[in-house]
Amino acid sequence: QVQLVESGGGLVQAGGSLTLSCTVSGALFSVTTMGWYRQAPGKQRDLVASISRGLSTRYADSVKGRFTISRDNAKNMVTLQMNSLKPEDTAVYYCNADPPFYSSTLNSVYWGQGTQVTVSS
């Protein structure tokens, strides 16, 4: 069973920085493209950054140049460094594979509890 544990969220003023971390267990982490997703109230959950097994990265236009995704395969950890935060970055942030880990037994996608990021203006 896949487990995803996110941490590092909090309240920060606009222009500030936060670093989110996620540890993964129960999956072949080192060969999996990992991503960070976010979901604001009333909106769908969107992928904002991903990193492949070969360390290729992709970013949503809204975070490009401000967020940096990285991974540590030895620790099964993926990190999101967020700089120059804006109020519109306020959301619950989740890590997952890209595409998300799926359980055919449960017929559902695995998600962690997420971590809340709130950016005040």
FENZI-V467369 format. One record per residue. N is the residue number from 1. RES is the residue in three letters. PSI is psi as a letter, one per 30 degrees, with the letter a starting at -180 (999 if undefined). BURIAL is # if it has 24 or more other C-alpha atoms within 12 Angstrom, else .. Layout:
# FENZI-V467369
n->(N	N)
res->(RES	RES)
psi->(PSI	PSI)
burial->(BURIAL	BURIAL)
This chain:
# FENZI-V467369
n->(1	2	3	4	5	6	7	8	9	10	11	12	13	14	15	16	17	18	19	20	21	22	23	24	25	26	27	28	29	30	31	32	33	34	35	36	37	38	39	40	41	42	43	44	45	46	47	48	49	50	51	52	53	54	55	56	57	58	59	60	61	62	63	64	65	66	67	68	69	70	71	72	73	74	75	76	77	78	79	80	81	82	83	84	85	86	87	88	89	90	91	92	93	94	95	96	97	98	99	100	101	102	103	104	105	106	107	108	109	110	111	112	113	114	115	116	117	118	119	120	121)
res->(GLN	VAL	GLN	LEU	VAL	GLU	SER	GLY	GLY	GLY	LEU	VAL	GLN	ALA	GLY	GLY	SER	LEU	THR	LEU	SER	CYS	THR	VAL	SER	GLY	ALA	LEU	PHE	SER	VAL	THR	THR	MET	GLY	TRP	TYR	ARG	GLN	ALA	PRO	GLY	LYS	GLN	ARG	ASP	LEU	VAL	ALA	SER	ILE	SER	ARG	GLY	LEU	SER	THR	ARG	TYR	ALA	ASP	SER	VAL	LYS	GLY	ARG	PHE	THR	ILE	SER	ARG	ASP	ASN	ALA	LYS	ASN	MET	VAL	THR	LEU	GLN	MET	ASN	SER	LEU	LYS	PRO	GLU	ASP	THR	ALA	VAL	TYR	TYR	CYS	ASN	ALA	ASP	PRO	PRO	PHE	TYR	SER	SER	THR	LEU	ASN	SER	VAL	TYR	TRP	GLY	GLN	GLY	THR	GLN	VAL	THR	VAL	SER	SER)
psi->(k	k	k	k	j	k	l	f	l	a	k	l	l	k	f	a	l	l	k	k	l	k	k	k	l	g	l	i	e	f	g	k	k	l	l	k	l	l	j	l	k	g	l	l	k	k	k	f	k	l	k	l	f	g	g	k	l	k	k	k	e	f	f	k	f	e	k	k	k	l	l	j	f	f	g	h	k	k	k	j	k	j	l	h	k	l	e	f	f	k	l	k	k	k	l	l	l	j	l	l	k	k	j	f	e	f	h	l	k	k	k	a	f	l	k	k	k	k	j	k	999)
burial->(.	#	#	#	#	#	#	#	#	#	#	#	.	.	.	#	#	#	#	#	#	#	#	#	#	.	#	.	#	#	.	#	#	#	#	#	#	#	#	.	.	.	.	.	.	#	#	#	#	#	#	#	.	.	.	.	#	#	#	.	.	.	#	.	.	#	#	#	#	#	#	#	#	.	.	#	#	#	#	#	#	#	#	#	#	#	.	.	#	#	#	#	#	#	#	#	#	#	.	#	#	.	.	.	.	.	.	.	.	#	#	#	.	#	#	#	#	#	#	.	.)
